Amino acid sequence: MDLSRRQVLFAAAATLGVGLLPDFAWAADPPTPAQPAAPARSLILLTMAGGMSHLDTLDPKPGRPVQGEIGTIPSVVDGVMLAATLPRLAQRLDRCALIRSLNSNQGAHEQGMYLARTAYTLRGTVRHPALGAYAAHLLPRLNPTLPPFVTIGGDSRHPGAGFLPAGCSPLPIGDAEAGLRHAAPSTGIAAERAQRRLALLGQLDAHGGAPEAASVRAYRELYAEAVKLMSSQDLAAFDLTQEAEALRTAYGDDPFGNGCLLARRLVERGVRTVEVGLGGWDTHDDNADRVRGRCAILDRTLPALLDDLAARGLLATTLVAVVTEFGRSPVINVRDGRDHHPACFSGLLAGAGIRGGVVHGASDEDGAKPLRDPVSLPDLQATLAHALGIDLQQVVQAPDGRPFTVADKGKPITSILL
Amino acid sequence: MRPLLLLMLCLVAWAGDSRPDPRLAAAELDALIVAELAAAGTPAQREVDEWTLLRRTWLDLAGRIPTVPEVRAWMADTAPDRPARLAERLIGSPAWNQALFCWLADLLRVQSRLQDRIPGQAWIDWLRQAVAANQPWDAFVRAQLTATGHAFSAAEQGATGFTLRDAGMPLDHAAVTAQTFLGTRIGCAQCHDHPYDRWTRREFTSFAAFSADARTEIGPGRDFKDLKAMVEAAEPPVRNAARVIGTLIGARIAPARKDWLAAPADWQYPDAKPGERIPAQALFAPVAPVANGDPRHRLAAWMTSPANERFALAIGNRVWKRVFGHGLIEPVDDIRFDPNEPLPALPARLARLVVEQGFDLQRIHLALVLTTHWRRATWHGEVPVAGGVVPGRPALRLSATAWWDSLVAICADQPDAASATDASPLFALHQQIREPAAVLEAAKRLAALRGGGGAAMKADPEMAAAAQIVRGQQRRRPNEGLVRAASLPQPAPVGHPLRILGQSDRELIDNASTQPTVTQALLLMNGLIDNEVLARQSRLRRDLEALREPAAQAEHLWLALLSRPPRADERDLAVAEIQARGRDGLFDLVWGLGNSSAFRLVR
C-alpha cells in the first residue's frame, strides 16, 4: 500500500510538473527499517496477565505520592531506576530495553490481552492470529517434528492460530512440570498396533461419507501433527528432570519457573515461539503486597532465564519479551489497590536484536500518560515481528478474503533494535 | 387441520397455565425464520433423519450422548411424536440439570475457589439448587444482583457469589453485569467513550453507580478486632489457616447506600467535571424505578423488568445459540441494536417468547426445540459471522463439557449422579465461630490437618470436610468412577482432560474454546480411550465382554459411541476386524470410533 501511494504521488508530481517538495514527503511514515541482518530465531513471550503495575515494577516514580509503599532502587544502567521489587533484574538491565510509554485503548482484560497478542482489536467477526501463529505460518520451520508454537500455562481462550490453518495453532502445555503427556502410545500398545489403529480410524472416517466440515479438516491436520510429534527425536525437551537441580532451583520450582525452563529447552531445539504466562497481576486491592508476591517470582525466574540463555549462547538468537495488557492506575484506591490503567504502562525486551541498557519513551511524572515517544501494542508487536525477520508489509488473507498484516501497521521501535 | 390439532393440543397440554403454549411461539418463529432465509436466498435445509436428531436432542438438552439402554428405549418407541416427547422428557431431567449448570457456570465464571481465598462452593450449591428448581431467569438474576450479607451464613446466601467473584472491583463488576445479563459490552466506556458502540463514559458511570457502593468485605470485621494480635502471635501455619477461617466467617456484601459515583480525576469530556456526582441511571428505557434503600434493588427491578427487551433478548439469544448452534446475534454478549428503536421481527419475537413464558428457561428451550428449524439437516456452508439464521444445523465440534460428559455416559453406571459435595461444613463452621478465640481455635484445627495425613483427617472429620472444600476439591463416593463436569471441581484442574478439550478456566465470561490442538489429539490417541473407555471398570467394556457375537458387539459399539446402529458396510468392517483380531480388534474399534470425526461432531 505504501508503494502504491508513492507511485500515485510520483505520478501526481509528474503531471503537475513540480518536484517533490520536502514537506510533501511522507514524513509521517518513518521508513520501515530494513530487514535485520541476523533475525532472532526464537521468541519467548512472557505474558503478565491481569495488568502489571508499571509504577511498582519497571517505571517507578521516586518521591511522588503515587509511588505508594514500594520504593525504588538503582540499576546497573546509569540513571535508570527500577522498583525495589526487581533487584535481580536491576543487575541485568544492561541487557534489556525498557519501554515506558506503552498505551492502549482497551481497559478490559480479555480485550487488552487480545490486542497484546494479536495487535488487533477483539471483534465478533474474525479471530486474528497470535504472533506465534504468524511466525509459524510465515517463517521456515526449524524443527520438523516439534510444533513451532507452544504456550505454557496460558488461559483457556488464547487467540491461537486465528484464521490461519490449524497447523499454526499453539501446542498448549498446562503444567510444565508434567511436560507433554500422552506423547507415546498407551502401555501395551506396540508401534505396529498403533499403526493399525490409525489405518482403522481412516477407514471409519471414510465410512462417514459426509461432506468435510472445516472442523473435520482441522482435526485431521492436527492428528497428523500429533503423529509427527510422537515420533520426534526431541520429546526429551519436555522432560525437566534432565536439568541439574541447581538450575531448576535458580528458575524456581513453580509453574512460571518451570515454564520458563521448558521454554529454554524448546527454543534450544528450534521452537519459534514459546509463550509463558504469569497471572495474578490484577491488583485491585493490596496492590503492594500482591505485586511483591508476583515480583518474587518474576525477579527470580526472568534473571535466571536471561543468565541461562546467555550462558548457552542462546540469548544472541532468542528474543525475550515481557508484556502485559495494561498498567495500573497511579491513584491508589480505598482498598490499597490500583485499578486498570491502559493509558500508560511498561514492557521489557531483551536478547536477539535488542539494544541493551536503553529506555524507550517516558511517562509523565505520575506514570499517568506517555510523555514522549508513545508506543502502542501493535508497535510492540511490530518490533517483535521485525526482530524475528517477519515482513510487516506482507498481506495475509483470511479465508473470507479479507487482508491482514502482521502487527496491523504497527511501527517497529527502531531505537531499541540493533 | 394442523392449526386445529395445535389448538387442541394447547388446551390439553397446558390447561391451567396462563402462559401461552410454547408450540405457538415455535410456529411463529418458524414462519419468521423461513421468511428470513427466503429473503437471503438460502433455502432451509430439509429435516434431518431421526438418528441424527436423537443424538442432537441428547447433546443439546442433556449435555451428553445417550447410553445404549437410552438408545434402545428410543428404538422401541414407535409413536410418531417421539422426538418431541423425548425433548420434553429430557428438559428438567437430572441429565439436563448437569448440562445447564455447566452452561450457567461458564456464563457466570463460577469457580470452586474464588479470589481472596473465598470458597465458591456455596455459590455452586445455590446455582445447582436454582437449576434443579427451574428458578425463573428474572428471579435468578435479581437474587444475585441484590445479594447482601454473609456468604456462608445460610444456603440461600450462595447468591452472594456473583458479586464476591469480583470483590474489590466494582467498576469491572458493573461491566461484567451488563455483559452477562444484558448481552451488552460497556466495559470500554469505563475509561473513555466506547470506540465502536454507542456507550459514553458518563453512561457507564451512571450504570455502575447503582452497585458500586455495595462493598465486598473479606475479613472478619469489627467484632473481631482483637483477632489480629492473637493471630500475629501464632505460628505461621496457624496464621495462614486463620486467614482462611477469617474469610469463611467474614466474606460478605454490605448493602449499598450511595446511588451516585464521583467522576474520576481523569474525566475528559464536557458532560461532567472531575469529582462531580454522577447519579445512578439506567442505560436505556424504561427508566429505573425510584425508591429508597439499596439502589441495587432499583437496578435489579429495571434490568429484569418485562419491559426491558434487551434483558429478555440477551437470554433468549443465548438459548438460541445453545439450541441452534449459532446465535441470532454474535457474539452473544455484543448486542448492538439501538435500544431506542424497535427490534427487528425475529429478535423481537424471541424476546417476547422469553417474557411470555415467564422467564422459564425450560419452556424457552422447549419452544425452540419444537420448531421445525431445530430439526433441519446439518449445514456445512458459511454461517453469518455477526449472527443470524443458519439454513441448517452447523456441524460443530462437541464442547469440552459435552465431550467429557459423553465419555462419562459411555463409561459410568450412573452418568447423571449428583455431586457428593456441598457447602454445609462451611455453614456449620460459620455458625460455631462467634469470637476471636474461636477463630484461632478453628485455625489450629485446620493447621493440624496439614501434614497430619489420614489420621488427622479421621480425628477431625468436620474440619477435614471443610478443608477439602476450601481447597476446591470434591468428595468422591467409593468406586464412583467418572463423573460429569458439573460434579468436578469448577473448573476442572489444569491438565484434566476437560481442560485439554477446552473447558473454560472461568476467568472470563464464556471462556470455553473449541479450537483443535495437538494436545487433544495426543490425549485421545494415547490416553483417554485406553485409560477410561477401555478400563476394566468401564461400563462399555463390561457390556462388550458380556456379548459374544461379533455382530452384536459391533451393534453395541455403534449404539454406545455414535447413538445409531452401524450401517451394513460398517458392520462388515467391524465383524471382520473382530473375527481376525479378537479382543484387540474389538478394542481398536472402540479406539477408532472414539477418535472418529463422527464422535467429535454434533450434527
Interface residues (C-beta under 8 A of the other chain):
Chain A: N105 Q106 G107 A108 H109 E110 Q111 T121 G124 T125 V126 P147 G153 D155 S156 R157 H158 G160 A161 A166 S169 P170 L171 P172 I173 G174 D175 A178 L180 R181 H182 A183 A184 P185 S186 T187 I189 R193 R196 R197 L200 L201 Q203 L204 D205 H207 G208 A210 P211 E212 A213 S215 V216 A218 Y219 R220 L222 Y223 E225 A226 L229 M230 D282 H284 D285 V331 R335 G337 D339 H340 P342 A343 A368
Chain B: A167 G168 M169 L171 D172 A175 G187 C188 Q190 C191 H192 P195 P264 A265 D266 E330 P331 D334 T378 H380 V385 A386 G387 A395 L396 R397 P491 V494 G495 R499 I500 G502 Q503 S504 D505 E507 L508 N511 A512 S513 T514 Q515 P516 T517 V518 T519 Q520 A521 L522 L523 M525 N526 G527 D530 N531 R567 D569 E570 L573 E577 D584 D588 L589 W591 G592 L593 N595 S596 S597 A598 R600 L601 R603
